[in-house]
Amino acid sequence: MTYCIAVFKSRSQAIDCKGALCGAGIAAQLISTPFSLNIGCGLSVKFPTAAYMRAKSIISRAGYTAFYGYMDLQN
């Protein structure tokens, strides 16, 4: 199954984002950022690819200053 992850450079913003996505009804989880990326704080937010457009809108509106970007993840 394919998921998207939102990568952050701040643990607190990653945790906040997970809460915002879950609050909007998106099944989001905190995961360790893949080590191969060598980016950020070590936490990313995983969510279903089908929710990408909704999640992108929520993340954009939140104005996270430590947001790095999106990545596809095979699980």
N, CA and C atoms as a LAMMPS dump frame, in Angstrom:
ITEM: TIMESTEP
0
ITEM: NUMBER OF ATOMS
225
ITEM: BOX BOUNDS ff ff ff
-5.0000000000000000e+02 5.0000000000000000e+02
-5.0000000000000000e+02 5.0000000000000000e+02
-5.0000000000000000e+02 5.0000000000000000e+02
ITEM: ATOMS id mol type element x y z
1 1 1 N 0.83 -1.167 0
2 1 2 C 0 0 0
3 1 3 C 0.884 1.243 0
4 2 1 N 0.435 2.296 -0.657
5 2 2 C 1.202 3.53 -0.733
6 2 3 C 0.63 4.576 0.219
7 3 1 N 1.524 5.223 0.914
8 3 2 C 1.169 6.305 1.816
9 3 3 C 1.973 7.533 1.444
10 4 1 N 1.547 8.67 1.949
11 4 2 C 2.331 9.889 1.849
12 4 3 C 2.867 10.182 3.235
13 5 1 N 4.011 10.829 3.272
14 5 2 C 4.483 11.345 4.539
15 5 3 C 4.779 12.823 4.368
16 6 1 N 4.469 13.558 5.406
17 6 2 C 4.823 14.972 5.488
18 6 3 C 6.025 15.045 6.416
19 7 1 N 7.12 15.575 5.906
20 7 2 C 8.384 15.612 6.64
21 7 3 C 8.551 16.986 7.292
22 8 1 N 8.927 16.971 8.558
23 8 2 C 9.11 18.202 9.322
24 8 3 C 10.517 18.286 9.899
25 9 1 N 10.953 19.512 10.161
26 9 2 C 12.224 19.762 10.835
27 9 3 C 11.996 20.066 12.311
28 10 1 N 10.768 19.932 12.772
29 10 2 C 10.413 20.226 14.159
30 10 3 C 9.474 19.143 14.683
31 11 1 N 9.847 18.554 15.808
32 11 2 C 9 17.516 16.414
33 11 3 C 7.646 18.087 16.822
34 12 1 N 7.652 19.277 17.418
35 12 2 C 6.391 19.846 17.899
36 12 3 C 5.441 20.152 16.747
37 13 1 N 5.968 20.603 15.604
38 13 2 C 5.108 20.87 14.464
39 13 3 C 4.606 19.57 13.836
40 14 1 N 5.41 18.528 13.849
41 14 2 C 4.958 17.231 13.342
42 14 3 C 3.81 16.706 14.206
43 15 1 N 3.953 16.831 15.509
44 15 2 C 2.911 16.376 16.431
45 15 3 C 1.637 17.2 16.236
46 16 1 N 1.776 18.506 16.078
47 16 2 C 0.627 19.371 15.845
48 16 3 C -0.072 19.007 14.54
49 17 1 N 0.704 18.749 13.501
50 17 2 C 0.151 18.392 12.192
51 17 3 C -0.642 17.095 12.285
52 18 1 N -0.112 16.12 12.972
53 18 2 C -0.829 14.846 13.139
54 18 3 C -2.18 15.095 13.786
55 19 1 N -2.224 15.94 14.808
56 19 2 C -3.472 16.273 15.472
57 19 3 C -4.446 16.988 14.552
58 20 1 N -3.927 17.901 13.738
59 20 2 C -4.781 18.64 12.807
60 20 3 C -5.377 17.708 11.757
61 21 1 N -4.567 16.79 11.235
62 21 2 C -5.07 15.862 10.227
63 21 3 C -6.092 14.906 10.832
64 22 1 N -5.808 14.378 12.012
65 22 2 C -6.763 13.48 12.674
66 22 3 C -8.059 14.228 12.992
67 23 1 N -7.947 15.476 13.405
68 23 2 C -9.12 16.282 13.693
69 23 3 C -9.997 16.51 12.473
70 24 1 N -9.384 16.438 11.29
71 24 2 C -10.122 16.596 10.036
72 24 3 C -10.601 15.257 9.487
73 25 1 N -10.414 14.196 10.263
74 25 2 C -10.888 12.881 9.843
75 25 3 C -9.929 12.096 8.975
76 26 1 N -8.681 12.528 8.908
77 26 2 C -7.669 11.815 8.128
78 26 3 C -6.906 10.884 9.065
79 27 1 N -6.784 9.632 8.69
80 27 2 C -6.076 8.643 9.506
81 27 3 C -4.578 8.894 9.418
82 28 1 N -4.067 9.714 10.318
83 28 2 C -2.651 10.089 10.306
84 28 3 C -1.93 9.451 11.483
85 29 1 N -0.641 9.184 11.285
86 29 2 C 0.19 8.596 12.327
87 29 3 C 1.539 9.29 12.333
88 30 1 N 2.146 9.371 13.504
89 30 2 C 3.528 9.824 13.596
90 30 3 C 4.436 8.63 13.324
91 31 1 N 5.429 8.828 12.5
92 31 2 C 6.398 7.77 12.211
93 31 3 C 7.799 8.365 12.25
94 32 1 N 8.78 7.527 12.352
95 32 2 C 10.162 7.987 12.236
96 32 3 C 10.427 8.343 10.78
97 33 1 N 11.043 9.484 10.574
98 33 2 C 11.43 9.876 9.216
99 33 3 C 12.443 8.859 8.701
100 34 1 N 12.258 8.371 7.476
101 34 2 C 13.234 7.415 6.938
102 34 3 C 14.664 7.96 7.057
103 35 1 N 15.512 7.166 7.658
104 35 2 C 16.89 7.585 7.922
105 35 3 C 17.618 7.988 6.648
106 36 1 N 17.271 7.344 5.542
107 36 2 C 17.955 7.63 4.276
108 36 3 C 17.753 9.069 3.819
109 37 1 N 16.717 9.738 4.308
110 37 2 C 16.48 11.131 3.924
111 37 3 C 17.447 12.09 4.602
112 38 1 N 17.909 11.712 5.8
113 38 2 C 18.834 12.564 6.545
114 38 3 C 18.297 13.992 6.671
115 39 1 N 17.005 14.084 7.015
116 39 2 C 16.32 15.373 7.086
117 39 3 C 15.57 15.469 8.404
118 40 1 N 15.542 16.633 8.954
119 40 2 C 14.575 16.984 9.976
120 40 3 C 14.827 16.447 11.357
121 41 1 N 13.74 16.381 12.094
122 41 2 C 13.776 16.099 13.525
123 41 3 C 13.659 14.618 13.844
124 42 1 N 13.37 13.826 12.852
125 42 2 C 13.183 12.401 13.077
126 42 3 C 11.741 11.962 13.08
127 43 1 N 10.783 12.904 13.049
128 43 2 C 9.37 12.552 13
129 43 3 C 8.725 13.077 11.731
130 44 1 N 7.888 12.238 11.152
131 44 2 C 7.081 12.621 10
132 44 3 C 5.646 12.193 10.275
133 45 1 N 4.735 12.69 9.466
134 45 2 C 3.329 12.337 9.603
135 45 3 C 2.931 11.507 8.387
136 46 1 N 2.457 10.299 8.641
137 46 2 C 2.049 9.367 7.587
138 46 3 C 0.539 9.421 7.436
139 47 1 N 0.069 9.454 6.187
140 47 2 C -1.371 9.469 5.926
141 47 3 C -1.633 8.803 4.582
142 48 1 N -2.872 8.333 4.356
143 48 2 C -3.187 7.645 3.098
144 48 3 C -3.041 8.574 1.882
145 49 1 N -2.539 8.02 0.809
146 49 2 C -2.382 8.791 -0.426
147 49 3 C -3.708 9.392 -0.879
148 50 1 N -4.806 8.698 -0.651
149 50 2 C -6.121 9.188 -1.061
150 50 3 C -6.489 10.499 -0.375
151 51 1 N -5.865 10.79 0.749
152 51 2 C -6.157 12.018 1.497
153 51 3 C -5.158 13.132 1.204
154 52 1 N -4.308 12.938 0.201
155 52 2 C -3.231 13.892 -0.076
156 52 3 C -3.732 15.325 -0.277
157 53 1 N -4.727 15.524 -1.109
158 53 2 C -5.184 16.891 -1.404
159 53 3 C -5.752 17.564 -0.156
160 54 1 N -6.516 16.834 0.64
161 54 2 C -7.053 17.41 1.888
162 54 3 C -5.935 17.721 2.866
163 55 1 N -4.999 16.784 3.01
164 55 2 C -3.883 16.989 3.932
165 55 3 C -3.026 18.169 3.478
166 56 1 N -2.779 18.261 2.2
167 56 2 C -1.971 19.358 1.664
168 56 3 C -2.619 20.704 1.976
169 57 1 N -3.921 20.778 1.832
170 57 2 C -4.648 22.013 2.125
171 57 3 C -4.537 22.371 3.61
172 58 1 N -4.713 21.393 4.472
173 58 2 C -4.63 21.632 5.919
174 58 3 C -3.23 22.079 6.309
175 59 1 N -2.222 21.419 5.787
176 59 2 C -0.838 21.753 6.116
177 59 3 C -0.485 23.144 5.588
178 60 1 N -0.933 23.449 4.399
179 60 2 C -0.667 24.765 3.817
180 60 3 C -1.301 25.877 4.656
181 61 1 N -2.555 25.686 5.044
182 61 2 C -3.255 26.708 5.846
183 61 3 C -2.617 26.896 7.214
184 62 1 N -2.038 25.835 7.759
185 62 2 C -1.43 25.912 9.089
186 62 3 C -0.154 26.756 9.081
187 63 1 N 0.487 26.874 7.933
188 63 2 C 1.686 27.704 7.817
189 63 3 C 2.87 27.203 8.634
190 64 1 N 3.061 25.903 8.679
191 64 2 C 4.177 25.342 9.445
192 64 3 C 5.503 25.841 8.884
193 65 1 N 6.295 26.456 9.727
194 65 2 C 7.589 26.998 9.292
195 65 3 C 8.657 25.92 9.165
196 66 1 N 8.443 24.781 9.807
197 66 2 C 9.425 23.697 9.778
198 66 3 C 9.009 22.561 8.85
199 67 1 N 8.019 22.799 8.01
200 67 2 C 7.589 21.771 7.065
201 67 3 C 8.616 21.669 5.952
202 68 1 N 9.03 20.441 5.631
203 68 2 C 10.063 20.222 4.617
204 68 3 C 9.473 19.82 3.255
205 69 1 N 8.5 18.918 3.268
206 69 2 C 7.902 18.474 2.002
207 69 3 C 7.215 17.134 2.147
208 70 1 N 6.741 16.627 1.01
209 70 2 C 6.011 15.363 0.964
210 70 3 C 6.852 14.291 0.296
211 71 1 N 6.533 13.051 0.647
212 71 2 C 7.221 11.916 0.039
213 71 3 C 6.259 10.735 0.004
214 72 1 N 6.328 9.929 -1.049
215 72 2 C 5.567 8.688 -1.109
216 72 3 C 6.317 7.608 -0.345
217 73 1 N 5.566 6.736 0.286
218 73 2 C 6.147 5.672 1.084
219 73 3 C 5.407 4.385 0.782
220 74 1 N 6.118 3.352 0.415
221 74 2 C 5.522 2.036 0.195
222 74 3 C 5.523 1.287 1.516
223 75 1 N 4.411 0.658 1.828
224 75 2 C 4.336 -0.079 3.097
225 75 3 C 3.9 -1.5 2.827
